[in-house]
Amino acid sequence: MEFGIKRVFTIPFKLFGEDIVITETIFNTWIIMAILIMFAVIVRLSVKNFEKHPKGFQNFIEALVSGLNNLTSNTMGEKNKAFAGYFGTVFLFILLSNLSGLFTLRPPTADIATTLGLALITFILVQFFTMRTRGIIGYIKKFFEPIPMLFPLNVIGEVANPISLGFRLFGNILGGLIIMNLYYSLLPLMVKFGVPAALHFYFDVFAGVLQTLIFVMLSMTFVAGATEE
């Protein structure tokens, strides 16, 4: 049983004296990116053929876009609905990453580098919009509210948000991956059929969709709070 991240290949030249290693996470992320890019191209080419009364593929696309727009508006408010494009992309990327375990891929979200990277983007957005809304003075002042003595706790709370956001997603996906690997590795062949379907439904589908929603909605909430006067 191996739970670590494997090397796929090493690029035959060095950067600052270090090998450039393509890991399983990077390679699988490229696969998911390629799927999303191809999906976007197909949708873009199909838009000109969309009809007034949708059906088939057009129904699916309109339902997807409408759902992501409504999720953004309901969570962040109408004034922030422009974030739907960004958070919609993050939602689809995390969802496909979480579901990739169904297709024998190691989920990129089972790597702390991926989840903390996504959480770091949320953290940067929060700091940027807080400064843009309150100004530099107001941004600094918020760390001393409601009383100056709470400055250390306010700083810790601000830094803790992206850490908890990244570790929550990482821990849940990695935990499911470990349990499934233990199941396939330790149990006899006769019980490896049938039962895994229920386990995959819970750890890959149910937990994958749930953790995607939690990550995106918490990110939306943090950013929406930063845009308020």
C-alpha positions in Angstrom: 0.0 0.0 0.0 1.3 3.4 -1.0 -0.4 6.6 0.2 2.4 9.0 -0.9 2.5 11.0 -4.1 4.4 9.3 -6.8 6.7 10.8 -9.4 5.5 10.4 -13.0 8.6 11.6 -14.7 11.5 14.0 -14.3 12.2 16.7 -16.9 15.8 16.3 -18.1 17.1 19.7 -17.0 17.5 21.5 -13.7 16.1 24.8 -12.4 18.4 26.5 -9.8 20.2 23.2 -9.4 17.1 21.2 -8.6 15.3 18.5 -10.7 12.0 19.5 -12.1 9.7 16.6 -11.1 6.2 16.0 -12.5 4.2 14.3 -9.7 1.0 12.3 -9.9 -0.8 15.4 -8.6 0.5 17.7 -11.4 -0.2 15.1 -14.1 -3.7 14.4 -12.9 -4.4 18.2 -12.6 -3.3 18.6 -16.3 -5.8 15.9 -17.2 -8.7 17.6 -15.4 -7.6 21.0 -16.9 -7.7 19.5 -20.4 -11.2 18.1 -19.8 -12.4 21.5 -18.6 -10.8 23.3 -21.5 -12.3 20.9 -24.0 -15.7 21.2 -22.3 -15.4 25.0 -22.5 -14.5 24.9 -26.2 -17.4 22.6 -27.0 -19.8 24.9 -25.1 -18.4 27.9 -26.9 -18.9 26.3 -30.3 -22.4 25.2 -29.4 -23.6 28.6 -28.2 -24.3 29.9 -31.7 -26.6 26.9 -32.3 -28.6 27.3 -29.1 -32.3 27.6 -29.6 -35.0 29.6 -27.9 -36.5 26.5 -26.5 -33.6 24.5 -25.1 -33.3 20.7 -25.2 -30.6 18.1 -24.7 -27.1 19.5 -24.2 -28.4 23.0 -24.2 -30.7 22.1 -21.2 -27.7 20.8 -19.3 -25.5 23.9 -20.0 -28.3 26.3 -19.1 -29.1 24.4 -15.9 -25.4 24.4 -14.9 -24.8 28.1 -15.6 -28.1 29.0 -13.9 -27.2 26.9 -10.9 -23.8 28.5 -10.5 -25.2 32.0 -10.9 -27.9 31.4 -8.3 -25.4 29.8 -5.9 -23.2 32.9 -6.2 -26.1 35.4 -5.9 -27.7 33.6 -2.9 -24.4 33.3 -1.1 -22.7 36.6 -1.9 -25.6 38.9 -2.8 -26.7 40.3 -6.2 -23.9 42.9 -6.2 -21.3 40.2 -6.2 -22.8 38.0 -8.9 -19.8 38.8 -11.2 -17.8 36.3 -9.1 -19.9 33.5 -10.6 -17.3 33.0 -13.4 -14.4 32.5 -11.0 -16.2 30.4 -8.3 -18.0 28.4 -11.0 -14.6 27.4 -12.4 -13.2 26.6 -9.0 -16.4 24.5 -8.3 -16.0 22.5 -11.5 -12.3 21.9 -10.9 -12.7 20.7 -7.3 -15.7 18.6 -8.2 -13.9 16.8 -11.1 -10.8 16.4 -8.9 -12.8 14.8 -6.1 -14.6 12.5 -8.5 -11.5 11.5 -10.4 -11.0 8.7 -7.9 -13.9 6.9 -9.6 -11.6 6.6 -12.7 -8.6 5.2 -10.8 -6.8 8.6 -10.7 -5.4 9.9 -7.5 -7.5 13.1 -6.7 -5.4 16.3 -6.9 -7.3 17.5 -3.9 -5.8 14.6 -1.9 -2.6 16.7 -2.1 -2.2 19.5 0.5 -0.4 21.6 -2.1 -3.5 21.8 -4.3 -6.0 22.6 -1.5 -3.8 25.1 0.2 -3.1 26.7 -3.2 -6.8 27.2 -3.8 -7.3 28.4 -0.2 -4.4 30.9 -0.7 -6.2 32.4 -3.7 -9.3 32.9 -1.4 -7.1 34.5 1.2 -5.6 36.9 -1.3 -9.0 37.9 -2.6 -10.2 38.6 0.9 -7.2 40.8 1.7 -7.5 42.6 -1.7 -11.2 43.4 -1.4 -11.0 44.3 2.2 -8.3 46.9 1.4 -10.3 48.1 -1.6 -13.4 48.5 0.4 -12.0 50.0 3.7 -8.8 51.5 2.4 -5.4 50.8 3.9 -6.1 52.6 7.2 -9.4 50.8 7.6 -7.8 47.5 6.7 -5.2 47.9 9.4 -7.8 49.3 11.9 -9.9 46.1 11.6 -7.2 44.1 13.3 -7.5 46.3 16.4 -11.3 46.0 16.7 -13.2 45.9 19.0 -10.2 46.6 21.3 -6.5 46.8 20.6 -5.7 43.9 22.9 -7.4 41.5 20.4 -4.8 42.3 17.7 -3.0 38.9 18.0 -6.2 37.0 18.0 -7.5 38.9 14.9 -4.3 38.1 13.0 -4.4 34.5 14.0 -8.1 34.3 13.0 -7.3 35.8 9.6 -4.5 33.4 8.9 -6.4 30.4 10.2 -9.2 30.8 7.6 -7.2 29.6 4.6 -5.4 27.0 6.6 -8.7 25.4 7.9 -10.2 25.8 4.4 -7.4 23.9 2.7 -6.9 21.2 5.4 -10.7 20.5 5.6 -10.9 19.6 1.9 -7.5 17.8 1.9 -8.3 15.7 5.0 -11.7 14.5 3.8 -10.5 13.5 0.3 -7.3 11.9 1.5 -9.2 10.1 4.3 -11.5 8.5 1.7 -8.6 7.6 -0.5 -6.8 5.8 2.3 -10.0 3.9 3.3 -10.6 2.7 -0.2 -6.9 1.7 -0.6 -7.1 -0.2 2.7 -10.3 -2.0 1.5 -8.8 -3.1 -1.8 -5.5 -4.1 -0.3 -6.4 -6.0 2.9 -9.7 -7.8 2.2 -10.0 -11.1 0.2 -11.0 -11.1 -3.4 -14.5 -12.4 -2.8 -15.6 -9.2 -1.0 -14.1 -6.8 -3.4 -17.1 -6.9 -5.7 -20.4 -5.1 -5.0 -19.5 -3.5 -1.6 -17.0 -1.1 -3.2 -19.8 0.5 -5.2 -21.5 1.8 -1.9 -18.1 2.9 -0.5 -17.2 4.7 -3.7 -20.6 6.4 -3.7 -20.0 7.7 -0.2 -16.3 8.6 -0.3 -16.0 9.7 -3.9 -19.5 11.0 -4.9 -21.3 12.1 -1.7 -18.2 13.4 0.1 -16.7 14.8 -3.1 -19.8 16.9 -3.9 -20.3 17.9 -0.3 -16.7 19.0 0.2 -16.8 21.0 -3.1 -19.9 22.9 -1.9 -18.4 23.5 1.5 -15.1 24.9 0.1 -16.8 27.1 -2.5 -19.5 28.4 -0.2 -17.0 29.2 2.6 -14.8 31.0 0.1 -17.8 33.0 -1.2 -18.7 33.9 2.3 -15.2 35.2 3.2 -15.0 37.2 -0.1 -18.5 38.6 0.3 -17.7 39.8 3.8 -14.6 41.5 2.5 -16.6 43.5 -0.1 -19.1 44.9 2.5 -18.7 48.5 3.6 
